[in-house]
Amino acid sequence: MRSFLKYLSIILITSVLTIVALIQIAPFIIVVPKKDTQEIEINFDQNVTKKELKAVDRKAKNIILLIGDGMGINQITAYRIAKGGPNYTSAFDKFPHTGLIKTHAINTLITDSAASATAFSSGIKTVNGYLGVNKDKQVVKNITEMLHEKGYVTSLIATSEITHATPAAFVVHNESRDNTDQIAEQLFRSNNFISLGGGRDFFIPEDLGGQREDDLDILALIKEEEAYLGSRSDLINFQLDPSKRIFGLFSKEGFIREESEPDLLEMLDFSLEQSNKMISNNCTGFFIMAEGSQIDWEGHENNFDGVYKEMDEFSRVVDRALKFAESNQDTLVIVLSDHETGGLLIETDTWERNPQPRNKMKISWNTAVGLGTHTGTMIPVFAFGPGAENIGGVMDNTDIFFIMEEALGIDNLAERKCL
């Protein structure tokens, strides 16, 4: 009994001392950031003031729209510094026209990709989660549909599922970004010519190993009626048949960076090559939307190493598009984001009026611990080519649609069949 009491006393004393010690030293072991927050009443007027556009005399023939999902100005700044230091010139720094874009949805300050991409594709504000429909769930015509009527070849590229919110908003009309069965079918039924990304499972019924809740085997229809690419090798060895649309579905869901998957630059180069061939076959011009989808995903994880890798890939795509436009002066390139993800901050280690030179950059995330969310900050936009002169100052995300419309002169283009 005495031994039991002795050991019990030792355990209790040890436990108390351990707790006291942890209380004293825990702040040096685990630092949980504290945020000062304040709610401010605002006037949420749903009337958007459109930017007054300059008339574009030299019209664009082609548009390359590059969207870095979740890429805010600090993602670009931190990438630049990590890549080559604060004085390094990144691909984003080479554009002659820049501006800032307000990102809010129609009824909330914090947008999602569906509402934001619908603003780009259709020129209207809508509700988070809505694709190609207005706040009343009425269908709104998007730019790829307009351009198809004018003889354009259009492409959608993503490293997410091709049914994901951003690419989907350029081709489908649905009241929920989660209706993947309907979105995949609408994409298949659409006139979009090139679709490259992940999401193969959303084209296959569950009983065949996919994720469709109905029994419609869209992948079988694609293989039967159109051109199907299932791997990077298929992309490299592709031979164009102008009568068949191209569906590249390189992963079950989003890309996981396997060797069998092409990267974003390879998909852009493929689309440029096939689009130019289609122009030779009587198409008017091309429109390409390419999304660096997983910048956003890494931001949600508060993972800067992941953000850096995704930004590095996206930067190569930006550089390629800019060089193409410099060699093809009839091409407008616009680079932007749909929103910022994670509240990325670039901070100082300690406050000094005359700090010593440092060779390190301190970053932190200013939304939830361990899980980043979208923020309402404005995002940067960069442009080059015919119509780029309308990019500048503070704009609304809906202005991007009208800037592209003016650059191409869509209303004055004759109707024409390409496909």
BELSUL-V298285 format. One record per residue. N is the residue number from 0. RES is the residue in three letters. OMEGA is omega as a letter, one per 40 degrees, with the letter a starting at -180 (999 if undefined). Layout:
n=N res=RES omega=OMEGA
n=N res=RES omega=OMEGA
This chain:
n=0 res=MET omega=a
n=1 res=ARG omega=i
n=2 res=SER omega=i
n=3 res=PHE omega=i
n=4 res=LEU omega=a
n=5 res=LYS omega=a
n=6 res=TYR omega=i
n=7 res=LEU omega=i
n=8 res=SER omega=i
n=9 res=ILE omega=a
n=10 res=ILE omega=a
n=11 res=LEU omega=a
n=12 res=ILE omega=i
n=13 res=THR omega=a
n=14 res=SER omega=i
n=15 res=VAL omega=i
n=16 res=LEU omega=i
n=17 res=THR omega=i
n=18 res=ILE omega=i
n=19 res=VAL omega=a
n=20 res=ALA omega=a
n=21 res=LEU omega=i
n=22 res=ILE omega=a
n=23 res=GLN omega=a
n=24 res=ILE omega=a
n=25 res=ALA omega=a
n=26 res=PRO omega=a
n=27 res=PHE omega=a
n=28 res=ILE omega=a
n=29 res=ILE omega=i
n=30 res=VAL omega=i
n=31 res=VAL omega=a
n=32 res=PRO omega=i
n=33 res=LYS omega=i
n=34 res=LYS omega=i
n=35 res=ASP omega=a
n=36 res=THR omega=i
n=37 res=GLN omega=i
n=38 res=GLU omega=a
n=39 res=ILE omega=i
n=40 res=GLU omega=a
n=41 res=ILE omega=i
n=42 res=ASN omega=a
n=43 res=PHE omega=i
n=44 res=ASP omega=a
n=45 res=GLN omega=i
n=46 res=ASN omega=a
n=47 res=VAL omega=i
n=48 res=THR omega=a
n=49 res=LYS omega=i
n=50 res=LYS omega=i
n=51 res=GLU omega=a
n=52 res=LEU omega=i
n=53 res=LYS omega=i
n=54 res=ALA omega=a
n=55 res=VAL omega=a
n=56 res=ASP omega=i
n=57 res=ARG omega=a
n=58 res=LYS omega=i
n=59 res=ALA omega=i
n=60 res=LYS omega=a
n=61 res=ASN omega=i
n=62 res=ILE omega=i
n=63 res=ILE omega=i
n=64 res=LEU omega=a
n=65 res=LEU omega=a
n=66 res=ILE omega=i
n=67 res=GLY omega=a
n=68 res=ASP omega=i
n=69 res=GLY omega=a
n=70 res=MET omega=i
n=71 res=GLY omega=a
n=72 res=ILE omega=i
n=73 res=ASN omega=i
n=74 res=GLN omega=i
n=75 res=ILE omega=a
n=76 res=THR omega=a
n=77 res=ALA omega=i
n=78 res=TYR omega=i
n=79 res=ARG omega=a
n=80 res=ILE omega=a
n=81 res=ALA omega=a
n=82 res=LYS omega=a
n=83 res=GLY omega=a
n=84 res=GLY omega=a
n=85 res=PRO omega=a
n=86 res=ASN omega=i
n=87 res=TYR omega=i
n=88 res=THR omega=i
n=89 res=SER omega=i
n=90 res=ALA omega=a
n=91 res=PHE omega=a
n=92 res=ASP omega=a
n=93 res=LYS omega=a
n=94 res=PHE omega=a
n=95 res=PRO omega=a
n=96 res=HIS omega=i
n=97 res=THR omega=i
n=98 res=GLY omega=i
n=99 res=LEU omega=a
n=100 res=ILE omega=i
n=101 res=LYS omega=a
n=102 res=THR omega=a
n=103 res=HIS omega=i
n=104 res=ALA omega=a
n=105 res=ILE omega=a
n=106 res=ASN omega=i
n=107 res=THR omega=a
n=108 res=LEU omega=a
n=109 res=ILE omega=a
n=110 res=THR omega=i
n=111 res=ASP omega=a
n=112 res=SER omega=a
n=113 res=ALA omega=a
n=114 res=ALA omega=a
n=115 res=SER omega=i
n=116 res=ALA omega=i
n=117 res=THR omega=i
n=118 res=ALA omega=i
n=119 res=PHE omega=a
n=120 res=SER omega=a
n=121 res=SER omega=i
n=122 res=GLY omega=i
n=123 res=ILE omega=i
n=124 res=LYS omega=i
n=125 res=THR omega=a
n=126 res=VAL omega=i
n=127 res=ASN omega=a
n=128 res=GLY omega=a
n=129 res=TYR omega=i
n=130 res=LEU omega=i
n=131 res=GLY omega=i
n=132 res=VAL omega=i
n=133 res=ASN omega=a
n=134 res=LYS omega=i
n=135 res=ASP omega=i
n=136 res=LYS omega=i
n=137 res=GLN omega=a
n=138 res=VAL omega=i
n=139 res=VAL omega=a
n=140 res=LYS omega=i
n=141 res=ASN omega=a
n=142 res=ILE omega=i
n=143 res=THR omega=i
n=144 res=GLU omega=i
n=145 res=MET omega=a
n=146 res=LEU omega=i
n=147 res=HIS omega=i
n=148 res=GLU omega=a
n=149 res=LYS omega=i
n=150 res=GLY omega=a
n=151 res=TYR omega=i
n=152 res=VAL omega=a
n=153 res=THR omega=a
n=154 res=SER omega=i
n=155 res=LEU omega=a
n=156 res=ILE omega=i
n=157 res=ALA omega=i
n=158 res=THR omega=i
n=159 res=SER omega=i
n=160 res=GLU omega=i
n=161 res=ILE omega=i
n=162 res=THR omega=a
n=163 res=HIS omega=a
n=164 res=ALA omega=a
n=165 res=THR omega=i
n=166 res=PRO omega=a
n=167 res=ALA omega=a
n=168 res=ALA omega=i
n=169 res=PHE omega=a
n=170 res=VAL omega=a
n=171 res=VAL omega=i
n=172 res=HIS omega=a
n=173 res=ASN omega=a
n=174 res=GLU omega=i
n=175 res=SER omega=i
n=176 res=ARG omega=a
n=177 res=ASP omega=i
n=178 res=ASN omega=a
n=179 res=THR omega=i
n=180 res=ASP omega=a
n=181 res=GLN omega=a
n=182 res=ILE omega=i
n=183 res=ALA omega=a
n=184 res=GLU omega=i
n=185 res=GLN omega=i
n=186 res=LEU omega=i
n=187 res=PHE omega=a
n=188 res=ARG omega=a
n=189 res=SER omega=i
n=190 res=ASN omega=i
n=191 res=ASN omega=a
n=192 res=PHE omega=a
n=193 res=ILE omega=i
n=194 res=SER omega=a
n=195 res=LEU omega=i
n=196 res=GLY omega=i
n=197 res=GLY omega=i
n=198 res=GLY omega=a
n=199 res=ARG omega=a
n=200 res=ASP omega=a
n=201 res=PHE omega=i
n=202 res=PHE omega=a
n=203 res=ILE omega=i
n=204 res=PRO omega=a
n=205 res=GLU omega=a
n=206 res=ASP omega=i
n=207 res=LEU omega=i
n=208 res=GLY omega=i
n=209 res=GLY omega=a
n=210 res=GLN omega=i
n=211 res=ARG omega=i
n=212 res=GLU omega=i
n=213 res=ASP omega=a
n=214 res=ASP omega=a
n=215 res=LEU omega=i
n=216 res=ASP omega=a
n=217 res=ILE omega=i
n=218 res=LEU omega=i
n=219 res=ALA omega=i
n=220 res=LEU omega=i
n=221 res=ILE omega=a
n=222 res=LYS omega=a
n=223 res=GLU omega=a
n=224 res=GLU omega=a
n=225 res=GLU omega=i
n=226 res=ALA omega=a
n=227 res=TYR omega=i
n=228 res=LEU omega=a
n=229 res=GLY omega=a
n=230 res=SER omega=i
n=231 res=ARG omega=i
n=232 res=SER omega=i
n=233 res=ASP omega=a
n=234 res=LEU omega=a
n=235 res=ILE omega=a
n=236 res=ASN omega=a
n=237 res=PHE omega=i
n=238 res=GLN omega=a
n=239 res=LEU omega=i
n=240 res=ASP omega=a
n=241 res=PRO omega=a
n=242 res=SER omega=a
n=243 res=LYS omega=i
n=244 res=ARG omega=a
n=245 res=ILE omega=i
n=246 res=PHE omega=i
n=247 res=GLY omega=i
n=248 res=LEU omega=a
n=249 res=PHE omega=i
n=250 res=SER omega=a
n=251 res=LYS omega=i
n=252 res=GLU omega=i
n=253 res=GLY omega=i
n=254 res=PHE omega=i
n=255 res=ILE omega=i
n=256 res=ARG omega=i
n=257 res=GLU omega=a
n=258 res=GLU omega=a
n=259 res=SER omega=a
n=260 res=GLU omega=i
n=261 res=PRO omega=i
n=262 res=ASP omega=a
n=263 res=LEU omega=a
n=264 res=LEU omega=i
n=265 res=GLU omega=i
n=266 res=MET omega=i
n=267 res=LEU omega=i
n=268 res=ASP omega=i
n=269 res=PHE omega=a
n=270 res=SER omega=i
n=271 res=LEU omega=a
n=272 res=GLU omega=a
n=273 res=GLN omega=i
n=274 res=SER omega=i
n=275 res=ASN omega=i
n=276 res=LYS omega=i
n=277 res=MET omega=i
n=278 res=ILE omega=i
n=279 res=SER omega=i
n=280 res=ASN omega=i
n=281 res=ASN omega=i
n=282 res=CYS omega=a
n=283 res=THR omega=a
n=284 res=GLY omega=i
n=285 res=PHE omega=i
n=286 res=PHE omega=i
n=287 res=ILE omega=i
n=288 res=MET omega=i
n=289 res=ALA omega=a
n=290 res=GLU omega=i
n=291 res=GLY omega=a
n=292 res=SER omega=a
n=293 res=GLN omega=i
n=294 res=ILE omega=i
n=295 res=ASP omega=a
n=296 res=TRP omega=i
n=297 res=GLU omega=i
n=298 res=GLY omega=i
n=299 res=HIS omega=i
n=300 res=GLU omega=a
n=301 res=ASN omega=a
n=302 res=ASN omega=a
n=303 res=PHE omega=i
n=304 res=ASP omega=i
n=305 res=GLY omega=i
n=306 res=VAL omega=a
n=307 res=TYR omega=a
n=308 res=LYS omega=i
n=309 res=GLU omega=i
n=310 res=MET omega=a
n=311 res=ASP omega=i
n=312 res=GLU omega=a
n=313 res=PHE omega=i
n=314 res=SER omega=i
n=315 res=ARG omega=i
n=316 res=VAL omega=i
n=317 res=VAL omega=a
n=318 res=ASP omega=i
n=319 res=ARG omega=a
n=320 res=ALA omega=i
n=321 res=LEU omega=i
n=322 res=LYS omega=i
n=323 res=PHE omega=a
n=324 res=ALA omega=i
n=325 res=GLU omega=i
n=326 res=SER omega=a
n=327 res=ASN omega=a
n=328 res=GLN omega=i
n=329 res=ASP omega=a
n=330 res=THR omega=i
n=331 res=LEU omega=i
n=332 res=VAL omega=i
n=333 res=ILE omega=i
n=334 res=VAL omega=a
n=335 res=LEU omega=i
n=336 res=SER omega=i
n=337 res=ASP omega=i
n=338 res=HIS omega=i
n=339 res=GLU omega=i
n=340 res=THR omega=i
n=341 res=GLY omega=a
n=342 res=GLY omega=a
n=343 res=LEU omega=i
n=344 res=LEU omega=i
n=345 res=ILE omega=a
n=346 res=GLU omega=i
n=347 res=THR omega=i
n=348 res=ASP omega=a
n=349 res=THR omega=a
n=350 res=TRP omega=i
n=351 res=GLU omega=i
n=352 res=ARG omega=i
n=353 res=ASN omega=a
n=354 res=PRO omega=i
n=355 res=GLN omega=i
n=356 res=PRO omega=i
n=357 res=ARG omega=i
n=358 res=ASN omega=i
n=359 res=LYS omega=i
n=360 res=MET omega=i
n=361 res=LYS omega=i
n=362 res=ILE omega=i
n=363 res=SER omega=i
n=364 res=TRP omega=a
n=365 res=ASN omega=i
n=366 res=THR omega=a
n=367 res=ALA omega=i
n=368 res=VAL omega=i
n=369 res=GLY omega=i
n=370 res=LEU omega=a
n=371 res=GLY omega=i
n=372 res=THR omega=i
n=373 res=HIS omega=i
n=374 res=THR omega=a
n=375 res=GLY omega=a
n=376 res=THR omega=i
n=377 res=MET omega=a
n=378 res=ILE omega=a
n=379 res=PRO omega=i
n=380 res=VAL omega=a
n=381 res=PHE omega=a
n=382 res=ALA omega=i
n=383 res=PHE omega=i
n=384 res=GLY omega=a
n=385 res=PRO omega=a
n=386 res=GLY omega=a
n=387 res=ALA omega=i
n=388 res=GLU omega=i
n=389 res=ASN omega=i
n=390 res=ILE omega=i
n=391 res=GLY omega=a
n=392 res=GLY omega=i
n=393 res=VAL omega=a
n=394 res=MET omega=i
n=395 res=ASP omega=a
n=396 res=ASN omega=i
n=397 res=THR omega=a
n=398 res=ASP omega=a
n=399 res=ILE omega=i
n=400 res=PHE omega=a
n=401 res=PHE omega=i
n=402 res=ILE omega=i
n=403 res=MET omega=a
n=404 res=GLU omega=i
n=405 res=GLU omega=a
n=406 res=ALA omega=a
n=407 res=LEU omega=a
n=408 res=GLY omega=a
n=409 res=ILE omega=a
n=410 res=ASP omega=a
n=411 res=ASN omega=i
n=412 res=LEU omega=i
n=413 res=ALA omega=i
n=414 res=GLU omega=a
n=415 res=ARG omega=i
n=416 res=LYS omega=i
n=417 res=CYS omega=a
n=418 res=LEU omega=999
